Amino acid sequence: MIRALRLLSREVLGLNRRNRDVVGRYNPRPLFQVVDHKLKAKEALRLCQLPVVETLQVYRYQRDLSTFADHAQQWNEFVIKPAQGAGGEGVIVVTDRQGETFVTADGRHVRLGELQSHLCDILGGVFSLNQRYDEAIVERRIHPHPLLARLSFQGVPDIRVIVFRGVPLMAMVRLATRASRGRANLHLGGIGVGVDLLTGMTTHAVLGRQELWRHPDTEEPLCGVSLPHWQELLTIAARCADAVPLGYLGVDLTLDAHSGPYVLELNARPGLSIQLANRRGLRPLLEAVETRMRPGLSAQERVRLGQELAAGGPRPHSPAACSVSR
């Protein structure tokens, strides 16, 4: 065990190395303004015919909010997001209406005026990366695939894929908890579950630095679960690097119960906890891509390369120990 931990520590990509050698080298600065703005990123993805969640309305100025009450009458469920937010901050998921109140994903009842006030905060830049101004997006609410919904506590589980030079290298499922108030972001208290890139089977779960085998709120087993649409999800992730040509990219996807895969957002500086969830470091995988990558590979070929590289390293778990019948 000690030898394995020492090996892992040598392979882990740290924050300074990520910023200096990977993000600084492979991610052109002008493209940050695309991935950091959800509307611009969605447009780039749409141009490449990649699946994105339907936008119901965009509010750019305070005066636009006078129309929100009329618009809201047409929606029983929706999601409010800041266009330039990060880490799930400022997102409100409305799941139902009861009379004059809206019910959120974490069970709160909020009035129209509270939602309008929240929209005002978004436009004022409270949740934006620049802290000066923003735009508010209202999107269609996703209904998670039943398998993912069963694993998570409320909210919408997502699948984070790390893509380097167009090659998917590592993936994890992010699950909401009671503590994270229905949001899947790990820094808010969500769970990260590693995924075997070759098979789409979940392998190992962490909450912070704590190892888990079952979800603390749902009691569902977290490893040994086979994710549906796996090859399609990886191909979409690889194609996102064609739509927004960043060398190092985090792609967040989800599975809708009725419509299948969607891209939720892109990240030019994806976090590094995915390595803990997979019990594996990114550095050898990045180096292997540098060695084996050839120009002109299709998205499907890049997926196969990523899976070959993932399969060539040590397996992150014992399949027998993690087997869960479904």
N, C-alpha and C positions, 0 to 999 in steps of 0.2 A: 504493500500500500504506500509506504513512504517513498519507494523508488518511483511509483506511478505518479505521485504528487510532484516529485521533483521534476520528472519529465514534463508533466503538464505545465509547470511554472515556466519552463524554458520555451514552451510552444505558445503560450498565451500572448495575444496582442494587447499591449497596454495602451493607456490613454495617450501618453506622449508620443509613442511610436505611431499610433493610429493617426494622430493629428499631423505629425511631421512627415512621416514616410509614405502614408497611404492617402489620407484626405488631401494634404498639401500638394502631393505629387500628381494625383490622378483626378482630382475633382476641380475643373475650371471654375474659378470664382464667379463668373457671370451666371453660371447655371444654378448657383445657390438661390438666386431670386426666383427661379422657377419652382424648385422643390420646396422652398420655404413658403410658397404661396399656393394654397390648395386649389384655387381657381385656375391659376396658370398651369399647375401640374396636371389637373384634370383635362385641360384643353390639349396639352401635349400628348397625353395618353389617348385621348379621343381621336386625335389625328392619326394615330397608329392603330386605330380600331381596337383598342384595349378596353375591357369592360370597367366602367366607373359608375358610381352610384348617381342616380338621377338628382339633379339640382332643382329644387322647387322654387326657390327665390333667393335673390341676392340683395342685400341692403348695403349701400355704399355711403350714404349721407344720413345725418340725423333726421332730415326732413322726410326721408323715405319711410321712416318708421311709422308715420301716420297711416300707412296702408297695411301695417301688420295685422291689425284687428280683423280687417276684412279678409286678408289672406288666411289667417288662422281658422276662420270659420269653415274653410274648405278642407282642413287637415285634421284627422283624428289622431294621427301619430306622425312624428317628424323628429328630425335631429337638428339642433342649432350648433353651429361651429364657427369659431373665428378663422378667417382665411389664413392668417399668419400665426396661429397658435401652435404650441408644441406640447408634447407630453400629455395630451388629453385635457389640458387646462381649458376651461371655458366652454366645454361641450355639455349640452343638456339634451338628453334623450327623452322625448315625450312618447309614452306608450298608449295613452288613452285620454279621454275627456269624460269628466263627470260633472254635468251641469256647467257651472261657470269656472270650474277649475280644470287644470291639466295635471295628469298623473305622470311622474317621471319614472325612469327605470329603477331608481332606488326607493320608490314608494312614496315620495313626497307629493303633496298637492300644492300646486302653485297657481296663482291667478294671472290673468292676462297682463296686468300691470307689472308683475314681477318679471315676466318674460320680456316685456318691453324695456324694463330697466336693465336687464341683463344684456339685451341687444345694444343699448346705449353704452354700456361698459365695453362691449366688444369694439364698437366703432371708435371709442375713445382710446383704444390701444391697451386696455388693462391686461389682456392675455396675449398680446402680440410680441414677437421677438424684438421689434424695434421700440415697443412701449410708447409709441406716439399716435398711431392711427391704425385702423384695420377695416376690414369689410366683414359682414356677417353673412354666413351661408345657411340656408335651410335646405336640408336634404331629405330624401325619402328614407324612412327607417328600414334597416335591414332586419330580416327575420332569420336568425342563424340556423344553419343546418342542424337537424335534431341531434346528431352525434356530438357536435361542438356545444350545442346548447345544454346538453346533459352534463358535460364536463364542467361548465362554468357556473358561477353564481350570478345570475342576471347578466345584463350587459351583452355586448357582442364580442365573442372571442375572435382573435385575429391570428394570422400566421405571418411571422416575420422571416423573411428570407434575405440573407446577405449575398449580394451579387458583386463579384469582382471581375472587371473587364468583360462583363456580359455573361459570366459563368456563375451559376448558383453554387454556393459553397457550404452553407450552413443554414439550418432552419429551426425555428421553435414555434410552438403554439403559446399564445399569451392568454391567460384566463383571468377573469374578474373574480374577486372575493368580496365577502361582506365588508371587510376593512377598506377595500378600494372603492366601495360604493358603486359597484357595477362597472368599473372601468378596468381595462385589461393592462394598463401600463404598469410595468414592474416597479418603478419608483414610487407609485401610489399604493403599492401593496398587492399587485397582481402576481400571478404564478407564471413562471416560464417552464415550458416542457420541451425538452429536446426532441428532435425528429430525425430518424435515420433517413438520410437523403436518398438512398437507393430504394427503400421500400415504402416510405411514408408512414412508418410505425413510430409511435411515441416511445421514448426511451427512458427519460430521467427527468424528474421535476424538482424545481427549487423555488422556495419562497424566501427572497433575500439570499442568505447563505445557508438556509435550512433545507435539508433534503426531505422530499415528500414522496409518498407512494399513493396517497389518496387526497382528494380535495378536502380541506378542513371544514368547508361549509356543506358541500353536497355529498361527501363520503364516496364519491365516484373514484374508482381506480384511474390513475393518470398515465400509466405506462402500458405498453402492449396494445394500444389503440391504433387501428389502421385508418388513416385519414383518406376520405374519398377524393376523387379528382386530382390525385397527387401529381401525376405527370403534367396535367393541364396547368396546375398551379405553378409548377416550376418553369414551364414554358412561358407563361405570362410574366413571371418575375424576370426571366432572361430578356424578354422583349421590352420590358420597361427600360432597360439600359440602352435600347435602340431609340426609344422615344425621348429620353433625357440622357444624353451620353456622358454620364458620370462614371468614372472608373470604379469607384467604391460606393455602393448604394444599398440602403435598406429598403426593402419593398414590403409593405404591409397589405396583406390580402385577407379576405374573408370568404365564407361560403354562405350564400343565401339559400334558404330552404327550398325556394322555388326556381331561382334563376341561376344558381351555381356560383362560380368564382367572380369576385370583384376586387379591383385594386382600391384600397382605402386611401393610402397616401404613400409618398416617397420620403426618404430621409437621407440627406447628404452626410450626416454624422451619426450613423446608427450606434446605439450603445453596445457595450461589450459583454453584458451578462449572458448573452447567447452562448458564450463559451462555457460558462458554468452549467447551463442547462444541458449542454451536449457533452460535458466532461472532456472537452477537447479544445485545443488552441487553434487560432486562425492562422498563425504565422506559417506553418509548413504548407498549408493549403494555398495561401497567397503566393508563396515561393514556387509551388508546383505549377500554378497557372502561368507564372512568368516563363517557366521553362517550356511548357507544352502548348501554350496558346498559339494558334495560327490565325492569320487574318482571313476574313471571309466566311467564318463558320456560321451556320444558321443557328437560330435559337435552339432548335432540337439538338443539334450537334453540341452546342455549349452545355446544354443540360446533361447530355451523356458524359461529357468530359467532367463536369462537376461531380456526377455520381461515381464515375470511375475513381476520381481522386478521393472522394469520401470513403469508398469501399476499400481503398488501398491502405488506409491507416488502421490503427487499433479500433476494435468495435467498442462503442461506449457503454455496453451493458451485456449482460448474459441474457440471451433471448428466453431461456427457460425461466429465469427468475422473474422476468417481466411479462410473461405470457398472460393475457387476459382474454378469456373467450367472450365473443360478442355475438 
